[in-house]
Amino acid sequence: MATIGGFVKVGDSIGVVVGLTGINGIPEDHFAIWYGEFSKMADEVPLAKTVPVDYCVHIASYDVYH
């Protein structure tokens, strides 16, 4: 199960979970996913998309570089 800060794959895209059901009006059984996009309405405001939980595949590992 994905948690805030965890990576998920949705279709061919990989994003980061930034919100769960009940936070900031996120619908039941959805995650808010950030795909690296920013709002067109305000500078430097991340744009997250709500996605049904069933569409998200948790990514358990990732590489780190410095």
PDBQT receptor file of N, H, CA, C and O in Angstrom, charges set to zero:
ATOM      1  N   MET A   1       0.847  -1.199   0.000  1.00  0.00    +0.000 N 
ATOM      2  CA  MET A   1       0.000   0.000   0.000  1.00  0.00    +0.000 C 
ATOM      3  C   MET A   1       0.876   1.240   0.000  1.00  0.00    +0.000 C 
ATOM      4  O   MET A   1       1.847   1.322   0.752  1.00  0.00    +0.000 OA
ATOM      5  N   ALA A   2       0.540   2.177  -0.822  1.00  0.00    +0.000 N 
ATOM      6  H   ALA A   2      -0.249   2.110  -1.433  1.00  0.00    +0.000 HD
ATOM      7  CA  ALA A   2       1.302   3.414  -0.918  1.00  0.00    +0.000 C 
ATOM      8  C   ALA A   2       0.996   4.339   0.257  1.00  0.00    +0.000 C 
ATOM      9  O   ALA A   2      -0.103   4.322   0.812  1.00  0.00    +0.000 OA
ATOM     10  N   THR A   3       1.974   5.133   0.617  1.00  0.00    +0.000 N 
ATOM     11  H   THR A   3       2.866   5.147   0.166  1.00  0.00    +0.000 HD
ATOM     12  CA  THR A   3       1.830   6.126   1.673  1.00  0.00    +0.000 C 
ATOM     13  C   THR A   3       2.341   7.462   1.154  1.00  0.00    +0.000 C 
ATOM     14  O   THR A   3       2.963   7.518   0.093  1.00  0.00    +0.000 OA
ATOM     15  N   ILE A   4       2.087   8.526   1.883  1.00  0.00    +0.000 N 
ATOM     16  H   ILE A   4       1.582   8.481   2.744  1.00  0.00    +0.000 HD
ATOM     17  CA  ILE A   4       2.587   9.832   1.475  1.00  0.00    +0.000 C 
ATOM     18  C   ILE A   4       4.105   9.755   1.341  1.00  0.00    +0.000 C 
ATOM     19  O   ILE A   4       4.803   9.266   2.229  1.00  0.00    +0.000 OA
ATOM     20  N   GLY A   5       4.591  10.249   0.213  1.00  0.00    +0.000 N 
ATOM     21  H   GLY A   5       4.024  10.646  -0.509  1.00  0.00    +0.000 HD
ATOM     22  CA  GLY A   5       6.015  10.220  -0.069  1.00  0.00    +0.000 C 
ATOM     23  C   GLY A   5       6.458   9.005  -0.855  1.00  0.00    +0.000 C 
ATOM     24  O   GLY A   5       7.593   8.950  -1.328  1.00  0.00    +0.000 OA
ATOM     25  N   GLY A   6       5.568   8.022  -1.001  1.00  0.00    +0.000 N 
ATOM     26  H   GLY A   6       4.645   8.067  -0.617  1.00  0.00    +0.000 HD
ATOM     27  CA  GLY A   6       5.908   6.813  -1.734  1.00  0.00    +0.000 C 
ATOM     28  C   GLY A   6       5.718   6.989  -3.233  1.00  0.00    +0.000 C 
ATOM     29  O   GLY A   6       4.886   7.780  -3.679  1.00  0.00    +0.000 OA
ATOM     30  N   PHE A   7       6.499   6.244  -3.998  1.00  0.00    +0.000 N 
ATOM     31  H   PHE A   7       7.174   5.602  -3.635  1.00  0.00    +0.000 HD
ATOM     32  CA  PHE A   7       6.369   6.261  -5.452  1.00  0.00    +0.000 C 
ATOM     33  C   PHE A   7       5.309   5.261  -5.899  1.00  0.00    +0.000 C 
ATOM     34  O   PHE A   7       5.168   4.182  -5.322  1.00  0.00    +0.000 OA
ATOM     35  N   VAL A   8       4.566   5.639  -6.940  1.00  0.00    +0.000 N 
ATOM     36  H   VAL A   8       4.681   6.515  -7.409  1.00  0.00    +0.000 HD
ATOM     37  CA  VAL A   8       3.588   4.742  -7.554  1.00  0.00    +0.000 C 
ATOM     38  C   VAL A   8       3.704   4.845  -9.063  1.00  0.00    +0.000 C 
ATOM     39  O   VAL A   8       4.146   5.861  -9.598  1.00  0.00    +0.000 OA
ATOM     40  N   LYS A   9       3.305   3.787  -9.735  1.00  0.00    +0.000 N 
ATOM     41  H   LYS A   9       2.946   2.961  -9.300  1.00  0.00    +0.000 HD
ATOM     42  CA  LYS A   9       3.215   3.791 -11.189  1.00  0.00    +0.000 C 
ATOM     43  C   LYS A   9       1.738   3.789 -11.552  1.00  0.00    +0.000 C 
ATOM     44  O   LYS A   9       0.960   2.982 -11.043  1.00  0.00    +0.000 OA
ATOM     45  N   VAL A  10       1.365   4.703 -12.440  1.00  0.00    +0.000 N 
ATOM     46  H   VAL A  10       1.997   5.359 -12.854  1.00  0.00    +0.000 HD
ATOM     47  CA  VAL A  10      -0.003   4.804 -12.933  1.00  0.00    +0.000 C 
ATOM     48  C   VAL A  10       0.096   4.769 -14.452  1.00  0.00    +0.000 C 
ATOM     49  O   VAL A  10       0.535   5.736 -15.075  1.00  0.00    +0.000 OA
ATOM     50  N   GLY A  11      -0.312   3.655 -15.044  1.00  0.00    +0.000 N 
ATOM     51  H   GLY A  11      -0.669   2.870 -14.539  1.00  0.00    +0.000 HD
ATOM     52  CA  GLY A  11      -0.117   3.490 -16.483  1.00  0.00    +0.000 C 
ATOM     53  C   GLY A  11       1.371   3.462 -16.771  1.00  0.00    +0.000 C 
ATOM     54  O   GLY A  11       2.093   2.627 -16.227  1.00  0.00    +0.000 OA
ATOM     55  N   ASP A  12       1.841   4.378 -17.631  1.00  0.00    +0.000 N 
ATOM     56  H   ASP A  12       1.254   5.056 -18.073  1.00  0.00    +0.000 HD
ATOM     57  CA  ASP A  12       3.263   4.465 -17.962  1.00  0.00    +0.000 C 
ATOM     58  C   ASP A  12       3.993   5.530 -17.146  1.00  0.00    +0.000 C 
ATOM     59  O   ASP A  12       5.197   5.723 -17.315  1.00  0.00    +0.000 OA
ATOM     60  N   SER A  13       3.275   6.219 -16.265  1.00  0.00    +0.000 N 
ATOM     61  H   SER A  13       2.297   6.063 -16.127  1.00  0.00    +0.000 HD
ATOM     62  CA  SER A  13       3.854   7.343 -15.519  1.00  0.00    +0.000 C 
ATOM     63  C   SER A  13       4.196   6.955 -14.086  1.00  0.00    +0.000 C 
ATOM     64  O   SER A  13       3.524   6.127 -13.471  1.00  0.00    +0.000 OA
ATOM     65  N   ILE A  14       5.257   7.573 -13.568  1.00  0.00    +0.000 N 
ATOM     66  H   ILE A  14       5.803   8.245 -14.067  1.00  0.00    +0.000 HD
ATOM     67  CA  ILE A  14       5.639   7.384 -12.172  1.00  0.00    +0.000 C 
ATOM     68  C   ILE A  14       5.463   8.714 -11.457  1.00  0.00    +0.000 C 
ATOM     69  O   ILE A  14       5.881   9.762 -11.949  1.00  0.00    +0.000 OA
ATOM     70  N   GLY A  15       4.839   8.651 -10.290  1.00  0.00    +0.000 N 
ATOM     71  H   GLY A  15       4.500   7.800  -9.890  1.00  0.00    +0.000 HD
ATOM     72  CA  GLY A  15       4.612   9.854  -9.504  1.00  0.00    +0.000 C 
ATOM     73  C   GLY A  15       4.831   9.584  -8.028  1.00  0.00    +0.000 C 
ATOM     74  O   GLY A  15       5.145   8.465  -7.624  1.00  0.00    +0.000 OA
ATOM     75  N   VAL A  16       4.661  10.628  -7.232  1.00  0.00    +0.000 N 
ATOM     76  H   VAL A  16       4.406  11.537  -7.561  1.00  0.00    +0.000 HD
ATOM     77  CA  VAL A  16       4.828  10.553  -5.789  1.00  0.00    +0.000 C 
ATOM     78  C   VAL A  16       3.484  10.834  -5.135  1.00  0.00    +0.000 C 
ATOM     79  O   VAL A  16       2.796  11.786  -5.502  1.00  0.00    +0.000 OA
ATOM     80  N   VAL A  17       3.111  10.006  -4.165  1.00  0.00    +0.000 N 
ATOM     81  H   VAL A  17       3.670   9.232  -3.867  1.00  0.00    +0.000 HD
ATOM     82  CA  VAL A  17       1.868  10.212  -3.419  1.00  0.00    +0.000 C 
ATOM     83  C   VAL A  17       2.067  11.406  -2.487  1.00  0.00    +0.000 C 
ATOM     84  O   VAL A  17       2.969  11.406  -1.649  1.00  0.00    +0.000 OA
ATOM     85  N   VAL A  18       1.221  12.419  -2.641  1.00  0.00    +0.000 N 
ATOM     86  H   VAL A  18       0.489  12.420  -3.322  1.00  0.00    +0.000 HD
ATOM     87  CA  VAL A  18       1.308  13.609  -1.797  1.00  0.00    +0.000 C 
ATOM     88  C   VAL A  18       0.051  13.825  -0.958  1.00  0.00    +0.000 C 
ATOM     89  O   VAL A  18       0.006  14.740  -0.136  1.00  0.00    +0.000 OA
ATOM     90  N   GLY A  19      -0.963  12.994  -1.159  1.00  0.00    +0.000 N 
ATOM     91  H   GLY A  19      -0.926  12.250  -1.827  1.00  0.00    +0.000 HD
ATOM     92  CA  GLY A  19      -2.192  13.128  -0.381  1.00  0.00    +0.000 C 
ATOM     93  C   GLY A  19      -3.008  11.861  -0.398  1.00  0.00    +0.000 C 
ATOM     94  O   GLY A  19      -2.964  11.081  -1.350  1.00  0.00    +0.000 OA
ATOM     95  N   LEU A  20      -3.765  11.666   0.690  1.00  0.00    +0.000 N 
ATOM     96  H   LEU A  20      -3.800  12.299   1.463  1.00  0.00    +0.000 HD
ATOM     97  CA  LEU A  20      -4.604  10.479   0.856  1.00  0.00    +0.000 C 
ATOM     98  C   LEU A  20      -6.061  10.890   0.990  1.00  0.00    +0.000 C 
ATOM     99  O   LEU A  20      -6.365  12.066   1.192  1.00  0.00    +0.000 OA
ATOM    100  N   THR A  21      -6.948   9.933   0.878  1.00  0.00    +0.000 N 
ATOM    101  H   THR A  21      -6.700   8.978   0.713  1.00  0.00    +0.000 HD
ATOM    102  CA  THR A  21      -8.383  10.170   1.052  1.00  0.00    +0.000 C 
ATOM    103  C   THR A  21      -8.637  11.013   2.298  1.00  0.00    +0.000 C 
ATOM    104  O   THR A  21      -8.094  10.740   3.368  1.00  0.00    +0.000 OA
ATOM    105  N   GLY A  22      -9.468  12.037   2.143  1.00  0.00    +0.000 N 
ATOM    106  H   GLY A  22      -9.910  12.258   1.274  1.00  0.00    +0.000 HD
ATOM    107  CA  GLY A  22      -9.877  12.859   3.279  1.00  0.00    +0.000 C 
ATOM    108  C   GLY A  22      -8.974  14.049   3.552  1.00  0.00    +0.000 C 
ATOM    109  O   GLY A  22      -9.321  14.895   4.377  1.00  0.00    +0.000 OA
ATOM    110  N   ILE A  23      -7.820  14.146   2.886  1.00  0.00    +0.000 N 
ATOM    111  H   ILE A  23      -7.538  13.459   2.216  1.00  0.00    +0.000 HD
ATOM    112  CA  ILE A  23      -6.922  15.283   3.060  1.00  0.00    +0.000 C 
ATOM    113  C   ILE A  23      -7.172  16.254   1.918  1.00  0.00    +0.000 C 
ATOM    114  O   ILE A  23      -7.127  15.862   0.752  1.00  0.00    +0.000 OA
ATOM    115  N   ASN A  24      -7.435  17.517   2.238  1.00  0.00    +0.000 N 
ATOM    116  H   ASN A  24      -7.472  17.835   3.186  1.00  0.00    +0.000 HD
ATOM    117  CA  ASN A  24      -7.667  18.558   1.228  1.00  0.00    +0.000 C 
ATOM    118  C   ASN A  24      -8.739  18.188   0.204  1.00  0.00    +0.000 C 
ATOM    119  O   ASN A  24      -8.624  18.537  -0.971  1.00  0.00    +0.000 OA
ATOM    120  N   GLY A  25      -9.778  17.484   0.647  1.00  0.00    +0.000 N 
ATOM    121  H   GLY A  25      -9.871  17.200   1.601  1.00  0.00    +0.000 HD
ATOM    122  CA  GLY A  25     -10.890  17.164  -0.236  1.00  0.00    +0.000 C 
ATOM    123  C   GLY A  25     -10.624  16.042  -1.231  1.00  0.00    +0.000 C 
ATOM    124  O   GLY A  25     -11.363  15.903  -2.206  1.00  0.00    +0.000 OA
ATOM    125  N   ILE A  26      -9.596  15.244  -1.010  1.00  0.00    +0.000 N 
ATOM    126  H   ILE A  26      -8.996  15.357  -0.218  1.00  0.00    +0.000 HD
ATOM    127  CA  ILE A  26      -9.317  14.119  -1.903  1.00  0.00    +0.000 C 
ATOM    128  C   ILE A  26     -10.440  13.101  -1.752  1.00  0.00    +0.000 C 
ATOM    129  O   ILE A  26     -10.766  12.710  -0.631  1.00  0.00    +0.000 OA
ATOM    130  N   PRO A  27     -11.043  12.662  -2.863  1.00  0.00    +0.000 N 
ATOM    131  CA  PRO A  27     -12.186  11.741  -2.790  1.00  0.00    +0.000 C 
ATOM    132  C   PRO A  27     -11.829  10.393  -2.150  1.00  0.00    +0.000 C 
ATOM    133  O   PRO A  27     -10.662  10.011  -2.065  1.00  0.00    +0.000 OA
ATOM    134  N   GLU A  28     -12.852   9.703  -1.713  1.00  0.00    +0.000 N 
ATOM    135  H   GLU A  28     -13.801  10.013  -1.782  1.00  0.00    +0.000 HD
ATOM    136  CA  GLU A  28     -12.690   8.373  -1.127  1.00  0.00    +0.000 C 
ATOM    137  C   GLU A  28     -12.012   7.447  -2.135  1.00  0.00    +0.000 C 
ATOM    138  O   GLU A  28     -12.302   7.492  -3.330  1.00  0.00    +0.000 OA
ATOM    139  N   ASP A  29     -11.107   6.612  -1.635  1.00  0.00    +0.000 N 
ATOM    140  H   ASP A  29     -10.872   6.576  -0.664  1.00  0.00    +0.000 HD
ATOM    141  CA  ASP A  29     -10.385   5.616  -2.442  1.00  0.00    +0.000 C 
ATOM    142  C   ASP A  29      -9.542   6.245  -3.553  1.00  0.00    +0.000 C 
ATOM    143  O   ASP A  29      -9.397   5.657  -4.624  1.00  0.00    +0.000 OA
ATOM    144  N   HIS A  30      -8.988   7.431  -3.309  1.00  0.00    +0.000 N 
ATOM    145  H   HIS A  30      -9.106   7.910  -2.439  1.00  0.00    +0.000 HD
ATOM    146  CA  HIS A  30      -8.104   8.114  -4.254  1.00  0.00    +0.000 C 
ATOM    147  C   HIS A  30      -6.819   8.529  -3.542  1.00  0.00    +0.000 C 
ATOM    148  O   HIS A  30      -6.792   8.684  -2.322  1.00  0.00    +0.000 OA
ATOM    149  N   PHE A  31      -5.761   8.704  -4.321  1.00  0.00    +0.000 N 
ATOM    150  H   PHE A  31      -5.782   8.578  -5.312  1.00  0.00    +0.000 HD
ATOM    151  CA  PHE A  31      -4.529   9.337  -3.873  1.00  0.00    +0.000 C 
ATOM    152  C   PHE A  31      -4.383  10.631  -4.664  1.00  0.00    +0.000 C 
ATOM    153  O   PHE A  31      -4.907  10.753  -5.771  1.00  0.00    +0.000 OA
ATOM    154  N   ALA A  32      -3.665  11.600  -4.088  1.00  0.00    +0.000 N 
ATOM    155  H   ALA A  32      -3.239  11.501  -3.189  1.00  0.00    +0.000 HD
ATOM    156  CA  ALA A  32      -3.198  12.754  -4.861  1.00  0.00    +0.000 C 
ATOM    157  C   ALA A  32      -1.774  12.414  -5.281  1.00  0.00    +0.000 C 
ATOM    158  O   ALA A  32      -0.923  12.122  -4.440  1.00  0.00    +0.000 OA
ATOM    159  N   ILE A  33      -1.520  12.454  -6.587  1.00  0.00    +0.000 N 
ATOM    160  H   ILE A  33      -2.211  12.692  -7.270  1.00  0.00    +0.000 HD
ATOM    161  CA  ILE A  33      -0.221  12.072  -7.137  1.00  0.00    +0.000 C 
ATOM    162  C   ILE A  33       0.416  13.293  -7.792  1.00  0.00    +0.000 C 
ATOM    163  O   ILE A  33      -0.237  14.016  -8.545  1.00  0.00    +0.000 OA
ATOM    164  N   TRP A  34       1.702  13.516  -7.499  1.00  0.00    +0.000 N 
ATOM    165  H   TRP A  34       2.232  12.928  -6.888  1.00  0.00    +0.000 HD
ATOM    166  CA  TRP A  34       2.446  14.585  -8.143  1.00  0.00    +0.000 C 
ATOM    167  C   TRP A  34       3.367  13.976  -9.177  1.00  0.00    +0.000 C 
ATOM    168  O   TRP A  34       4.177  13.104  -8.861  1.00  0.00    +0.000 OA
ATOM    169  N   TYR A  35       3.244  14.433 -10.413  1.00  0.00    +0.000 N 
ATOM    170  H   TYR A  35       2.586  15.141 -10.669  1.00  0.00    +0.000 HD
ATOM    171  CA  TYR A  35       4.040  13.933 -11.536  1.00  0.00    +0.000 C 
ATOM    172  C   TYR A  35       5.113  14.940 -11.964  1.00  0.00    +0.000 C 
ATOM    173  O   TYR A  35       5.633  14.849 -13.076  1.00  0.00    +0.000 OA
ATOM    174  N   GLY A  36       5.445  15.886 -11.101  1.00  0.00    +0.000 N 
ATOM    175  H   GLY A  36       5.023  15.960 -10.198  1.00  0.00    +0.000 HD
ATOM    176  CA  GLY A  36       6.474  16.874 -11.416  1.00  0.00    +0.000 C 
ATOM    177  C   GLY A  36       5.948  18.100 -12.141  1.00  0.00    +0.000 C 
ATOM    178  O   GLY A  36       6.732  18.907 -12.642  1.00  0.00    +0.000 OA
ATOM    179  N   GLU A  37       4.631  18.251 -12.203  1.00  0.00    +0.000 N 
ATOM    180  H   GLU A  37       3.994  17.596 -11.796  1.00  0.00    +0.000 HD
ATOM    181  CA  GLU A  37       4.025  19.394 -12.884  1.00  0.00    +0.000 C 
ATOM    182  C   GLU A  37       3.744  20.527 -11.893  1.00  0.00    +0.000 C 
ATOM    183  O   GLU A  37       3.620  20.305 -10.689  1.00  0.00    +0.000 OA
ATOM    184  N   PHE A  38       3.649  21.744 -12.430  1.00  0.00    +0.000 N 
ATOM    185  H   PHE A  38       3.750  21.924 -13.408  1.00  0.00    +0.000 HD
ATOM    186  CA  PHE A  38       3.337  22.907 -11.612  1.00  0.00    +0.000 C 
ATOM    187  C   PHE A  38       2.095  23.599 -12.144  1.00  0.00    +0.000 C 
ATOM    188  O   PHE A  38       1.784  23.509 -13.331  1.00  0.00    +0.000 OA
ATOM    189  N   SER A  39       1.387  24.291 -11.259  1.00  0.00    +0.000 N 
ATOM    190  H   SER A  39       1.640  24.364 -10.295  1.00  0.00    +0.000 HD
ATOM    191  CA  SER A  39       0.164  24.997 -11.604  1.00  0.00    +0.000 C 
ATOM    192  C   SER A  39       0.440  26.073 -12.644  1.00  0.00    +0.000 C 
ATOM    193  O   SER A  39       1.476  26.736 -12.600  1.00  0.00    +0.000 OA
ATOM    194  N   LYS A  40      -0.470  26.240 -13.559  1.00  0.00    +0.000 N 
ATOM    195  H   LYS A  40      -1.312  25.701 -13.595  1.00  0.00    +0.000 HD
ATOM    196  CA  LYS A  40      -0.371  27.319 -14.541  1.00  0.00    +0.000 C 
ATOM    197  C   LYS A  40      -0.905  28.630 -13.956  1.00  0.00    +0.000 C 
ATOM    198  O   LYS A  40      -0.694  29.705 -14.517  1.00  0.00    +0.000 OA
ATOM    199  N   MET A  41      -1.603  28.521 -12.812  1.00  0.00    +0.000 N 
ATOM    200  H   MET A  41      -1.774  27.648 -12.355  1.00  0.00    +0.000 HD
ATOM    201  CA  MET A  41      -2.226  29.685 -12.199  1.00  0.00    +0.000 C 
ATOM    202  C   MET A  41      -1.292  30.427 -11.240  1.00  0.00    +0.000 C 
ATOM    203  O   MET A  41      -1.477  31.619 -10.998  1.00  0.00    +0.000 OA
ATOM    204  N   ALA A  42      -0.291  29.730 -10.692  1.00  0.00    +0.000 N 
ATOM    205  H   ALA A  42      -0.140  28.761 -10.889  1.00  0.00    +0.000 HD
ATOM    206  CA  ALA A  42       0.607  30.355  -9.714  1.00  0.00    +0.000 C 
ATOM    207  C   ALA A  42       2.006  29.763  -9.859  1.00  0.00    +0.000 C 
ATOM    208  O   ALA A  42       2.167  28.552 -10.008  1.00  0.00    +0.000 OA
ATOM    209  N   ASP A  43       3.001  30.621  -9.812  1.00  0.00    +0.000 N 
ATOM    210  H   ASP A  43       2.870  31.605  -9.690  1.00  0.00    +0.000 HD
ATOM    211  CA  ASP A  43       4.382  30.164  -9.944  1.00  0.00    +0.000 C 
ATOM    212  C   ASP A  43       4.792  29.250  -8.792  1.00  0.00    +0.000 C 
ATOM    213  O   ASP A  43       4.454  29.498  -7.635  1.00  0.00    +0.000 OA
ATOM    214  N   GLU A  44       5.513  28.205  -9.124  1.00  0.00    +0.000 N 
ATOM    215  H   GLU A  44       5.787  28.004 -10.064  1.00  0.00    +0.000 HD
ATOM    216  CA  GLU A  44       6.119  27.287  -8.162  1.00  0.00    +0.000 C 
ATOM    217  C   GLU A  44       5.120  26.615  -7.221  1.00  0.00    +0.000 C 
ATOM    218  O   GLU A  44       5.467  26.281  -6.089  1.00  0.00    +0.000 OA
ATOM    219  N   VAL A  45       3.896  26.415  -7.674  1.00  0.00    +0.000 N 
ATOM    220  H   VAL A  45       3.613  26.685  -8.594  1.00  0.00    +0.000 HD
ATOM    221  CA  VAL A  45       2.898  25.679  -6.895  1.00  0.00    +0.000 C 
ATOM    222  C   VAL A  45       2.726  24.312  -7.556  1.00  0.00    +0.000 C 
ATOM    223  O   VAL A  45       2.246  24.228  -8.687  1.00  0.00    +0.000 OA
ATOM    224  N   PRO A  46       3.118  23.230  -6.854  1.00  0.00    +0.000 N 
ATOM    225  CA  PRO A  46       2.983  21.891  -7.444  1.00  0.00    +0.000 C 
ATOM    226  C   PRO A  46       1.524  21.567  -7.760  1.00  0.00    +0.000 C 
ATOM    227  O   PRO A  46       0.614  21.962  -7.032  1.00  0.00    +0.000 OA
ATOM    228  N   LEU A  47       1.322  20.847  -8.850  1.00  0.00    +0.000 N 
ATOM    229  H   LEU A  47       2.062  20.526  -9.442  1.00  0.00    +0.000 HD
ATOM    230  CA  LEU A  47      -0.008  20.443  -9.290  1.00  0.00    +0.000 C 
ATOM    231  C   LEU A  47      -0.136  18.928  -9.118  1.00  0.00    +0.000 C 
ATOM    232  O   LEU A  47       0.554  18.164  -9.793  1.00  0.00    +0.000 OA
ATOM    233  N   ALA A  48      -1.013  18.499  -8.220  1.00  0.00    +0.000 N 
ATOM    234  H   ALA A  48      -1.574  19.119  -7.672  1.00  0.00    +0.000 HD
ATOM    235  CA  ALA A  48      -1.232  17.077  -7.974  1.00  0.00    +0.000 C 
ATOM    236  C   ALA A  48      -2.561  16.658  -8.589  1.00  0.00    +0.000 C 
ATOM    237  O   ALA A  48      -3.516  17.433  -8.613  1.00  0.00    +0.000 OA
ATOM    238  N   LYS A  49      -2.612  15.440  -9.080  1.00  0.00    +0.000 N 
ATOM    239  H   LYS A  49      -1.836  14.810  -9.061  1.00  0.00    +0.000 HD
ATOM    240  CA  LYS A  49      -3.818  14.893  -9.706  1.00  0.00    +0.000 C 
ATOM    241  C   LYS A  49      -4.380  13.796  -8.806  1.00  0.00    +0.000 C 
ATOM    242  O   LYS A  49      -3.627  12.978  -8.277  1.00  0.00    +0.000 OA
ATOM    243  N   THR A  50      -5.713  13.777  -8.632  1.00  0.00    +0.000 N 
ATOM    244  H   THR A  50      -6.324  14.441  -9.062  1.00  0.00    +0.000 HD
ATOM    245  CA  THR A  50      -6.306  12.682  -7.876  1.00  0.00    +0.000 C 
ATOM    246  C   THR A  50      -6.497  11.481  -8.808  1.00  0.00    +0.000 C 
ATOM    247  O   THR A  50      -6.948  11.614  -9.946  1.00  0.00    +0.000 OA
ATOM    248  N   VAL A  51      -6.140  10.313  -8.287  1.00  0.00    +0.000 N 
ATOM    249  H   VAL A  51      -5.774  10.205  -7.363  1.00  0.00    +0.000 HD
ATOM    250  CA  VAL A  51      -6.166   9.074  -9.064  1.00  0.00    +0.000 C 
ATOM    251  C   VAL A  51      -6.780   7.978  -8.195  1.00  0.00    +0.000 C 
ATOM    252  O   VAL A  51      -6.437   7.872  -7.017  1.00  0.00    +0.000 OA
ATOM    253  N   PRO A  52      -7.679   7.162  -8.745  1.00  0.00    +0.000 N 
ATOM    254  CA  PRO A  52      -8.215   6.045  -7.954  1.00  0.00    +0.000 C 
ATOM    255  C   PRO A  52      -7.080   5.125  -7.467  1.00  0.00    +0.000 C 
ATOM    256  O   PRO A  52      -6.149   4.811  -8.209  1.00  0.00    +0.000 OA
ATOM    257  N   VAL A  53      -7.187   4.715  -6.225  1.00  0.00    +0.000 N 
ATOM    258  H   VAL A  53      -7.943   4.970  -5.622  1.00  0.00    +0.000 HD
ATOM    259  CA  VAL A  53      -6.179   3.844  -5.608  1.00  0.00    +0.000 C 
ATOM    260  C   VAL A  53      -5.930   2.596  -6.459  1.00  0.00    +0.000 C 
ATOM    261  O   VAL A  53      -4.790   2.146  -6.579  1.00  0.00    +0.000 OA
ATOM    262  N   ASP A  54      -6.982   2.041  -7.043  1.00  0.00    +0.000 N 
ATOM    263  H   ASP A  54      -7.907   2.406  -6.945  1.00  0.00    +0.000 HD
ATOM    264  CA  ASP A  54      -6.855   0.806  -7.821  1.00  0.00    +0.000 C 
ATOM    265  C   ASP A  54      -5.980   0.960  -9.060  1.00  0.00    +0.000 C 
ATOM    266  O   ASP A  54      -5.503  -0.039  -9.599  1.00  0.00    +0.000 OA
ATOM    267  N   TYR A  55      -5.757   2.192  -9.524  1.00  0.00    +0.000 N 
ATOM    268  H   TYR A  55      -6.144   3.004  -9.086  1.00  0.00    +0.000 HD
ATOM    269  CA  TYR A  55      -4.916   2.430 -10.700  1.00  0.00    +0.000 C 
ATOM    270  C   TYR A  55      -3.434   2.533 -10.352  1.00  0.00    +0.000 C 
ATOM    271  O   TYR A  55      -2.580   2.522 -11.238  1.00  0.00    +0.000 OA
ATOM    272  N   CYS A  56      -3.134   2.634  -9.052  1.00  0.00    +0.000 N 
ATOM    273  H   CYS A  56      -3.828   2.643  -8.332  1.00  0.00    +0.000 HD
ATOM    274  CA  CYS A  56      -1.770   2.886  -8.578  1.00  0.00    +0.000 C 
ATOM    275  C   CYS A  56      -1.077   1.587  -8.182  1.00  0.00    +0.000 C 
ATOM    276  O   CYS A  56      -1.622   0.776  -7.433  1.00  0.00    +0.000 OA
ATOM    277  N   VAL A  57       0.132   1.408  -8.699  1.00  0.00    +0.000 N 
ATOM    278  H   VAL A  57       0.575   2.067  -9.307  1.00  0.00    +0.000 HD
ATOM    279  CA  VAL A  57       0.959   0.260  -8.335  1.00  0.00    +0.000 C 
ATOM    280  C   VAL A  57       2.129   0.791  -7.513  1.00  0.00    +0.000 C 
ATOM    281  O   VAL A  57       2.939   1.575  -8.009  1.00  0.00    +0.000 OA
ATOM    282  N   HIS A  58       2.215   0.364  -6.262  1.00  0.00    +0.000 N 
ATOM    283  H   HIS A  58       1.557  -0.273  -5.860  1.00  0.00    +0.000 HD
ATOM    284  CA  HIS A  58       3.276   0.817  -5.361  1.00  0.00    +0.000 C 
ATOM    285  C   HIS A  58       4.637   0.380  -5.884  1.00  0.00    +0.000 C 
ATOM    286  O   HIS A  58       4.812  -0.765  -6.302  1.00  0.00    +0.000 OA
ATOM    287  N   ILE A  59       5.598   1.297  -5.858  1.00  0.00    +0.000 N 
ATOM    288  H   ILE A  59       5.455   2.227  -5.518  1.00  0.00    +0.000 HD
ATOM    289  CA  ILE A  59       6.984   0.991  -6.229  1.00  0.00    +0.000 C 
ATOM    290  C   ILE A  59       7.764   0.884  -4.930  1.00  0.00    +0.000 C 
ATOM    291  O   ILE A  59       7.916   1.867  -4.204  1.00  0.00    +0.000 OA
ATOM    292  N   ALA A  60       8.257  -0.309  -4.643  1.00  0.00    +0.000 N 
ATOM    293  H   ALA A  60       8.134  -1.107  -5.233  1.00  0.00    +0.000 HD
ATOM    294  CA  ALA A  60       8.873  -0.584  -3.344  1.00  0.00    +0.000 C 
ATOM    295  C   ALA A  60      10.315  -0.091  -3.226  1.00  0.00    +0.000 C 
ATOM    296  O   ALA A  60      10.787   0.162  -2.117  1.00  0.00    +0.000 OA
ATOM    297  N   SER A  61      11.017   0.047  -4.340  1.00  0.00    +0.000 N 
ATOM    298  H   SER A  61      10.634  -0.159  -5.241  1.00  0.00    +0.000 HD
ATOM    299  CA  SER A  61      12.419   0.442  -4.228  1.00  0.00    +0.000 C 
ATOM    300  C   SER A  61      12.750   1.544  -5.226  1.00  0.00    +0.000 C 
ATOM    301  O   SER A  61      12.063   1.726  -6.231  1.00  0.00    +0.000 OA
ATOM    302  N   TYR A  62      13.806   2.264  -4.928  1.00  0.00    +0.000 N 
ATOM    303  H   TYR A  62      14.364   2.116  -4.111  1.00  0.00    +0.000 HD
ATOM    304  CA  TYR A  62      14.278   3.325  -5.815  1.00  0.00    +0.000 C 
ATOM    305  C   TYR A  62      15.763   3.522  -5.556  1.00  0.00    +0.000 C 
ATOM    306  O   TYR A  62      16.266   3.163  -4.492  1.00  0.00    +0.000 OA
ATOM    307  N   ASP A  63      16.453   4.085  -6.514  1.00  0.00    +0.000 N 
ATOM    308  H   ASP A  63      16.044   4.377  -7.379  1.00  0.00    +0.000 HD
ATOM    309  CA  ASP A  63      17.868   4.369  -6.383  1.00  0.00    +0.000 C 
ATOM    310  C   ASP A  63      18.062   5.793  -5.882  1.00  0.00    +0.000 C 
ATOM    311  O   ASP A  63      17.226   6.664  -6.122  1.00  0.00    +0.000 OA
ATOM    312  N   VAL A  64      19.162   6.022  -5.190  1.00  0.00    +0.000 N 
ATOM    313  H   VAL A  64      19.842   5.314  -4.995  1.00  0.00    +0.000 HD
ATOM    314  CA  VAL A  64      19.504   7.335  -4.677  1.00  0.00    +0.000 C 
ATOM    315  C   VAL A  64      20.873   7.721  -5.226  1.00  0.00    +0.000 C 
ATOM    316  O   VAL A  64      21.777   6.888  -5.286  1.00  0.00    +0.000 OA
ATOM    317  N   TYR A  65      21.027   8.965  -5.620  1.00  0.00    +0.000 N 
ATOM    318  H   TYR A  65      20.292   9.642  -5.571  1.00  0.00    +0.000 HD
ATOM    319  CA  TYR A  65      22.343   9.442  -6.053  1.00  0.00    +0.000 C 
ATOM    320  C   TYR A  65      22.638  10.766  -5.366  1.00  0.00    +0.000 C 
ATOM    321  O   TYR A  65      21.734  11.438  -4.870  1.00  0.00    +0.000 OA
ATOM    322  N   HIS A  66      23.905  11.130  -5.343  1.00  0.00    +0.000 N 
ATOM    323  H   HIS A  66      24.640  10.585  -5.746  1.00  0.00    +0.000 HD
ATOM    324  CA  HIS A  66      24.345  12.356  -4.658  1.00  0.00    +0.000 C 
ATOM    325  C   HIS A  66      25.024  13.273  -5.630  1.00  0.00    +0.000 C 
ATOM    326  O   HIS A  66      25.466  14.357  -5.251  1.00  0.00    +0.000 OA
TER     327      HIS A  66
